């Protein structure tokens, strides 16, 4: 057991990050369980504790008598210095056990900029960073989360990955482990990994060898072993009502990013935005029933004391029974002053009416995501909303008393012109003018947040090249030059980070050396603006003789073989190509949930169906 003394805690910011023992945390006897599983998000406590997927898996695993799931997060810079100077290994928050004594360490990989932090956490734990170097007495390192749809850049650091939704697959993996352990761990970790690879949705990188041609172009994977599947399809939950989920969330001692109950309405989104990997990865839409959601809300309020519930999903306002659910939830908790929030709003007046109803207790700003400044560009990305929709929605909000609006946009989208970029500033100005016309006042605040587009695997834009640093910078300044009203506040992302993300998002295993070198050069917490240092990565690319432009800037041919296609959400490549062509033609694709099947192939390939309780009632 690791002991953290008071002098250490007094020397770091937010010491409660490292003390554990929060309300609803689970404690068992170490010797009473067969499988010890450390769940982690490679970020600080406040971020990791806000991850819904880890909350769900924590409860599912701890409901098993043979398993104890504990938590671990990345220590901040000050705590890392204390730990390294005193030779204190990274430890779990429940039992304060060194991580190298666990059977599994599971990392939720939410985005590519966390990769170096994974290596740093392994090193702090005294665990070999490279999977090939790990001995039989070291934990199995498993990855999950959105990044599994191209894990090749970090494949050499992980023993296995879980592709897709883990509620059913992870317990199956634990069963395989416990059986192997009961048999006396025959033939070491290699034997377990072979058995694990037979679990649907499990990818074991060591059983696949990447192939390249004489020009260095990736040509595919060679499998090792007769039983090794050439393609790993995502695991998916069909019935969201019956699957085990979170009912007793841990209540932290300090504020965290999402310090409230997260009530997951449904999985998936079928709106078909062509830039969005999540929209493909989590298809099809599968809703929970209103009765189940009310039951979960009541249970979680009763065991936590929280006074706020966030109605969470990729596009929460698309829940088919949302109006009735909100009315019933507000009635259920009318005497307890529980507030409700929608993290994402549709650009329509229905969403405004709901937001107004839900924010009677605590009123905050409204957020919309037009994504692009002109109608042409919104048609390219298949956003499916118009300028009129936005002005109608914001106008309805202004009439109900809102005067703070945030708008999200992207630059660097395929086929983008300067006119499209300037359109962002012009659309923000139209919202400001609409407020003045609607209310007769000038006290409006419109914040536009502009990110740099990163092409992702399994999207219609996976073939497109990313903008250069110079082009991103020019477009950022072009927007700034066209903002004339002080009511408009302008934020934009660091293009250096987006370009690196673009490399890692569509990279192959040759990037593992770059990631390792960047970590050795001091990189960690690369998603944090004050911690990211581009020079460390520049040196890493040079040290490994790799040109990053080959991964992010280069346009890809339609017949090019991609290094991510063996871990797939089930989408048809032909469908993505067709969507690419429709994007260039500025043609829209309808939401398959509201009309005919669009042919993505996921439902047919995986044997699942859309679950829409609004249609069931109609």
N, C-alpha and C positions, 0 to 999 in steps of 0.2 A: 504493500500500500504506500502511495506517495503522500507525504505530509507537506502541506503548504502553510508555512508559519506566518504569523501576523505581520512580521516586518516585511515579508515579501508583498503581502496584500496592501500594506500601507504605502508601498513604493510604486504602485501601478494605478492607472486610471481605471475606474469601474471594476473594482475587485470582485464584485458579485458575479462577474463573468466566469469566475474560476472556483466558486465555492459549492455549487450544487445544492442539493437538499431542498429544492423548490416544492411547492404544493403540487401534489399528484405525480411527482416523480416516483419511479418504481424501484423498490429495493428487495433483493433476494439474497440468499446465501450462495456464495460463489460455488461451493462444493456440491450444491443441490441440483445444479443444471448441467446438461451435456454440451450445450452450445452457448458460447459467449460472443455476443455480436455488438460491436461498437458502430453506432450510426453517426455520420458526420456530414456536415456541409463545410467545404473548405473556405470558411470565412469566419468573421468574429461572431461571438455569441448572439448578438442582437439580430444579425442577419440569419444565422442558422436556425435559431429558435423560431423564426417566422416561416419556415418552410413547411407547407402543409403535407407534402409527401412523407417527410421524415416523421412528422407527428403521427400520421396514420400507421406507418410501419413500426414505430415504437410501440404502439398499443397492440397491434396484431402479433408481433413477436413476443411481447410480454404476456399475452394471454395464453401462451404455450407454457406448460409446466417444465419442459425440457430446455427452455431458452431464456436467457436474460439479455435484453437489449439495453445498452447504456448509450450515453451521448458524449460527443467530444467535438469541440470546435477549435478553430485556429486561434492561438494566443496572439494578442496584438503585439506590436514591436517591443513595447516596454517589458511585457511579460516574457516574451521570448528571450530577451537579453538576460533577465533574471534566471530563467530556467537553464540557459546554456552556461551561464557563469557558475551556477551551483550544481551542474550536472543532474538537473531534475528532468526526467523523461515526461513526455506528453501522457496524460492520464484521463480516465473517464470521470464524468461528473457524479455518477451514482456511487461507485465503490472506491474511487480514487486508485484504480488499478492501472498499472503501466499498460499502454496499448499493445506492446509486443507480447503480452500474455493472452490476448484475445484470439479466438478462432477466426473471426472475420472482422474486417474494418470496411464498412460500406460508405462510399462517398457519393453524395448527390451532386452531379456535375451540371450546374444550372447554366453556365456559359463558359466560353473558352478561356476567359481571362483568369480563371481560378486554377489553371493547371499547375503553375509553379508553386502555388500554396499547398497543393496535394503533396508534391515532393518534399516541401519543407516540413509538413506534418509527419510524413513517414520518417524523415531524417531525425526529427525531434523525438520520435518514438523508438529510435534505435533499430528500425526495420530497413532492410535493404531496399533502395529506391527502385532498382531494376528487378523485374519479376524473375528473370533467369538466375539471379544470384540468391534468391531466397531459399532457405533450408526448410526441412520438414517441421522445425519447431517455430516457424514464423507464421503470422496470420495470413489468411487469404485476403487479398485486396480486391474488392468488387466495386464496380461503378454502375451508376444508374442516372436517370434524369434526362433532360432534353439533349445533352451532348452525345448520347449513345447512337445518334443517327449519323455521326462520323466520329468514332473514337480512335481511328488509326493513329493520329499524332501522339496519343498517350497510351496506345495499346501495349507497348513494351514495359510499362510501369504497373499494369494491372494483371491480375491472375484471371479475372473473368468479369463480364458485364451482364447486366440484366436489361434486355431490350423491351421497352414498353412498360405496362402497368404491373406493379409488383405484388399486389395484395394476395394473389394466389400463387404466383411463381416463387416468391421468396420462401414461404413456408415449405414448398416442395423441395427447394434447394436445401433447407435446413434438415428435412427428413433424410435426404441423401447423405448429408454430412454425418448425422447422428448414427445412421446405419454403418457407414464406413468406419466411424470412430469405435462403434460397438464391436466391429470385427477386428479391431486392433490396428487400424490405419494401414492396411496391407499395401505394399508397394509405394508408400509415401504420397506426397502431394500430387505427383503426376497421375496416380491412379484416381484420386478424388476428382481431379479436373476432367479426366475422361468420363467419369460418371456424371459429373455436373453438366457436361456438354450434351447429355441426353435429355436434360430437362428443357422443355420447350421455352424458347426465349433467352436461353443462356448462351453467351458467346465467350469462348475461351481462345484468346489470341494466339497462344503458343501452339495451337493445332492448325494454324493457318500461316502460310509463308507467302509474302507478297512477291510478285514477279514484275520485272521491268524489261523493256526492250533495249536495244543497243543505244538508243537516243535518250534513255533514262525515263521514258514514259511508262506509267503504270499500266500493266496489261491484265492483272487479275490476281487471284489468290490460289495457291496450291494447298489442298487440305492434307492433313496428316491423319491416317487411320481410316478404316473402312466405314465407321459409323459417324464420322464427322459430317454434319450437314453443310452443303455449300452455301446455303442462305439461311439466316436466322430471322424469322418474322417476329414482330412485336407480340407480346402478350397483351390481352385486352379483356376488360371486364364487361360482360354483356348486361348483367343485372345489377345496377347501382344500388338498388334497395336492399338486396340480400347480402351483398358483400360486406365483410367486416370493415369497420372504419373507426375514426377517432370519436370517442365519447367522453374521455377524461383528459383534456389537454392540460399540459403543465403550465402553471402560473408563475412567471418569472418574478424575481425580486426587483429587477430594474426594467426600465422601459425598453421595448424592442421595436423593430420596424413595424410589425403588425401585432400590436398588443391588444388583441381582441379575439373573439371567437370567429373562426373561419368556417362558414357553413357552405359546403360545396354543393351547388344546385345540380350541376350536371358536368359531364366530360364532353369534350369535343367542340368543334365549331365548323360549320359547313358553309360559311359565307364566301370562302374561296379567295381571300386576298392573296395575290400571287407571290408576294414577298414573304409570306408568313409560314415558317416551318411548323409552328405549333398547330396551325390550322389543318395541316396534313397529318402530323404525327399523332394527334389525338382523335382523329375521325374514327367512327361516326359519332354524332351527338347521341348521348344516352342520359336521359334525365332521371332524377329521383322523383318519387311521388311527393306531393305536398304533405301528405300525412307523415311520411318518413322524415321529411325535413323538419316539420314541427316537433316531432318526437326527439330528434337529435338536438334541436335548439334548446328544448326544455331540459334535457339531460345535461348539456354542457353548461348552461347558465347555473343550474343547481349545484354543480360540483366545482365551479370556479369563482363565482361571484362577479364575473365580468358584467359590464353594463353596456356593451356594444357588440353587435353581430355584423360581420361583413358577409354579404351574400356573394359568394365567390364562384367564378368560372371564367373561362376565356372571354366570354361575352355574356355576362350575367343577365343583361336586359333581354336576351333572347330566350330566357326560360319561358316556356309556353303558358305556365300557370302563375306568372309573376304577380299580376295584379291581385289575385285572390290570396296568394301566399303572403304578400306584404300586409294586406288587410288582416288576415288571421294571426300573423305573428304579432302585429301591433296590438291586437286585441288580447292575445295570450299573455303579453307582458305589459299591459297598460298600467298596472299598479306598481311596476318595478322600475320604471324609468329606464328601460333598455332602449338604446338607439340602434338604428339600422343604417347600413351604408351599402351602396352599389359601387364597386370599384371601377366598373366600366359602364358607360352610358351609350345607348344608341343615339344617333343624331336625329331625334324626333321628339315631338311634343309629349308623347306617352311617357318617355323616360323623364322628362322634366316634371310632369305631374307626379310621378312616383317619387322622384327625388324630393320634391316639395313636401310630400306627405311624410317621407321617411326622415327628413331633417327638421321636423318641427321641434324636436328636443335639442338638437345641436346642428346649426347650419354652417356649412363650409362652402368652399368654392366648387365649381363644376369643371369637369375635364372631358374634352372631346378629342377624337383623333381623326381629323380629315385626311392626314397622311401626306397629301399633296395639295399644291396651291391652285391648280387649274383643273377644269373638268376633264380635259384631254388626259392629263396625267392620272387622275383618279380612275378613268376608264382603263388605262394601261394596266394598273395594278388591281383592277376589278374591285375597287372599294365600294361601289354601288351607292354612293351618296352624292348629292348635288350641293351647290352653293346655296340654293333655295332651302334645302333641308337644314343646313347649318344655321342660316339666318332665322328660319322659322323656330328652330329649337332654342337658339340663344335669345330670340325675342320673347319667347314664352318664359324663359328663365328670368329675363330682365323685368318682365311684368310682375313676377312673383317675388321680386326683391333681391335677386342675385346681382352682384356687380363685380364679381371676380370669376374670370374664365381662363382656363388653360387649354391651349391647342397644341397637339403633337403633330409634327411633320417629319418627313425625311427628305434628304437631298442625295443626289447620286443615283437615283432610280433609272432603270433602263429607258432609253430614248429621251431622257430629260433634256430640255432646252433652257436657255436663260429666261425665256418668257415664263416657263413653269416655275423656276426658282423665284423670280420676282413676284409671281402670283401668290407666294406665301405671305409676303409683306402686304400685298394688296388685299388679300382675304382677311388678314388681321385688322386692317384699317376699316374694312367694310363692317366687321363686327363692332368695332368701336363706334363707328357712325350710326350703326343700328341702335346701339344703346342710347346715344344722345337723342335720336329721333323718337325712340320708344318712351324714354323717361323724361326728356327735357333737361337732363343733368349731364355732368362731365366727369363724375367720380368713378369711372369704370377702370378696371385693371385687366388687360388682356395679356397673358404671358404666352409667348410662342416658344416651344422647346423643339429644337431641330437636331435630329440625329443624322449620322452618316450611314447610308445604306450598306449593309453587309450581305452579299449573296450567300444563301444557305443551301445545304444538301436537301434533296427531296422537295424542292420548290421549282416553280416554273422558271425562276431566274438563276438556277444553278449553273447555266451555261454562260451567263453574262460576266464580263470583266468588271471589277470594281473601279471607281474613279481613283485617280492618283491623288497624292497629298496636295499637290499644287491646285488641282481642280476643285477638290473639296474646300480648300482655303479660299479660293476665288469665289466660289458660290456662297460661302458663309459671309464674306464681305459684301457680296452683291445684295443679299437680303438686308444687311445692316444699312447699306446706302439708301435703300428704299423705304426705311422706316422713318416717318416724319413726325409721328405723334408720340408724346411722352406717356400716353396711356398704354403704349405697347412696350412690354418688357421682353427682351430677346435673350434666350439662352441657347448655346450650341455645344455639341459634344467635341471632345478632342479627337481630331481625325487620325492622329497617330495610333490611338488605341483601336479605333475602328478598322484601320488597315491591318493591324496585327491580328485582330479578331478574324478578319477576312482571310488571312493566311491559314490560321488554325482551323477555321470552319470548313475549309475544303482541302485540307492537307492530307498527307499520307504518313507512313511510319518513319520516313526519313527525317521528319520534323522532331522525332523524340530526342535526337542529339541536340537540336537547337533549344528545345525546352529545358533539357538538362543543363546545358551551358548557361542559359539565361538565369536559371535558379542558382547555379554556382557563382554567377556574376552578382548575385544579390537580389534577384527578382522574387517577389512574393506580393500578395495583395495587389496584383496588376489592375484589378477593376476599380481600385481607389485612386482618384486623381492625384492625391498628394503622395502616393507611393509609387506610381508608375514612372519608370525611367526608361525612355526609349533607347538610350545609349547601351544599356545592358543587352537589349535584344539585338541591336545593330551588331554588336560584337559577337553575339551568339551565332547569328547568321554567317558572319565572316569566318568564325572559327570552324564552322561546319561546311563552308564552301557552298552555301545554298542561297539562291536568289529568290527573295520572297515574292517578287513580281510574277514568278511562274505559277504561284498559287492564287494570288488575289487579283492582279491586274489583267492577267491573260484571259482572252475569250476562249471558250472551249468549243470544240467541234461536236456536232450531234452524235457522232459515232465513237466519241472518246469513252473509254472505260473508266469509271470512277471508283476510287478506293473506299467508298462508303456503301456501295450497293448490296453488300452481303448482310448488313444489319438494317433491315428495312421496316417501315411502317406498313408495307403492303401496297403502296401506291404504284400504279402502272407508269413506267417510263414513257410510254406512248402518250398517256394522258398529260404528263408534265410538258412534253414537247408540244402537244396541241395547245396547251395553255400559253406556252412561250409564243407560239405563232399568233394566237388571239391577242396577246399583249401588244405585239408589234402592230397588229391590225386595229388596235384600240377597240376591241370587241369584248363585250361583257359575257360572263358565264353566270347563270342563275344559281341560286342557293338550292342544292338538291333536297334539302329538308322541306322546302316549300313547293317543289315541283318535281320534274323528272330526274332520274339518275343522270349524273354528268359523266359517268364512266371512269372515275378514278380507280376503281377496281378493289378498293379496300374491303368493303362489305363482303364481296364475293370471295376474295382470297382468304379472308380470316373467318368467314362464316358468322358474321355479326350483322345486326340490323340497327337502324335508327330507332331510338325510343323517345317518342314525343307524346307526353301525356295530354297535351292540349288537343292533339288529333284524336287520341283515344276517346276523349270526352265529346268531341264534335259529332 
